[in-house]
Amino acid sequence: MNHKIFAGLIILIGIAAGCVAETQSNKMSASIYDSAGTERTDTATFATGCFWCTEAVFEQLNGVLKVTSGYSGGKKPNPSYEEVSTGTSGYAECVQVVYEPDKISYDELLQVFFEVHDPTSLNKQGADEGPQYRSAIFYHDAAQKDKSEYYIRELNKSGAYAKLIVTEVAPFARFYAAEDYHQDYYQNNKYSNPYCAVVIRPKLEKFQKVFAKKLKN
């Protein structure tokens, strides 16, 4: 896939999504500040395979306040990494992204989401295989659901990928933060774990080139 062409395509889809949902977007923009004039935040939950990679990407975006690695999509309370790793828990490795919608929009987060992993790969990203590594968007409201489905529909129509997108779009139900040693994993282990150098760093470098204008200073 040509990343420059794809980035341009997905930005155009984002613009169209904004036009299609103009009324809804206006309502969202009006809700950025509460009645006291205090700046508000919003939350997005994404699964793109190994959460070490996903976390490292999203925490570099300007307007993103916090990224937490964890588990979503299952039912058992407080699942452990070992339980999720069996692939039978129903949970996916994911990240919870807290962001400022006046600095970065949900559309922009979706653009990053579709750029940094293969949404046509079922239950597999690279060497990581199993339903715990599935591509998924856990939406928090109707606006997130509509935008996610719109992006998938338009990307499929555009032929951007050789195969159809298999990303799960499901209502957010629960999120459990992963164990402490998983948090800020790349920052804490980039010189000690070969996975960081071989898998995460190349992905980060590609992401940084495509989204250079959206990164924190």
Secondary structure, DSSP 8 states (H G I E B T S, - for coil): --HHHHHHHHHHHHHHHHHHTHHHHHHHHHTTB-TT--B--EEEEEEES-HHHHHHHHTTBTTEEEEEEEEES--SSS--HHHHHTT-SS-EEEEEEEE-TTTS-HHHHHHHHHHSS-TTSTTEETTEESGGG-EEEEESSHHHHHHHHHHHHHHHHHT-SSS----EEEE---EEE--GGGTTHHHHHTTT-HHIIIIIHHHHHHHHHHTGGGB--
